[in-house]
Amino acid sequence: MIQVDIVLAIAIFLSIPLAVVFALWIFYNFHGGEEKTAADSAEQVQQCPYCTCVFVNDKQGDVVMCPKCKSYIAE
């Protein structure tokens, strides 16, 4: 019979969740798909010159509004 002391029990207790997280990371890294989001294109990402908030501009227009400070930014 295998004797389990406190050190081995703690090592098993910590390594099982670590192995699960590693396996999920590998799974989602390789099988997650290649869906493109709005933030994937660099021309849609803007930075507010007043509050330096970085946000995705998904609206088609000449003037956009910063979501943080609510100031209008001309493109």
Secondary structure as GFF3:
##gff-version 3
##sequence-region A 1 75
A	DSSP	alpha_helix	6	31	.	.	.	ID=ss1
A	DSSP	three_ten_helix	38	40	.	.	.	ID=ss2
A	DSSP	three_ten_helix	42	44	.	.	.	ID=ss3
A	DSSP	beta_strand	45	47	.	.	.	ID=ss4
A	DSSP	beta_strand	54	56	.	.	.	ID=ss5
A	DSSP	beta_strand	63	65	.	.	.	ID=ss6
A	DSSP	beta_strand	72	74	.	.	.	ID=ss7
###
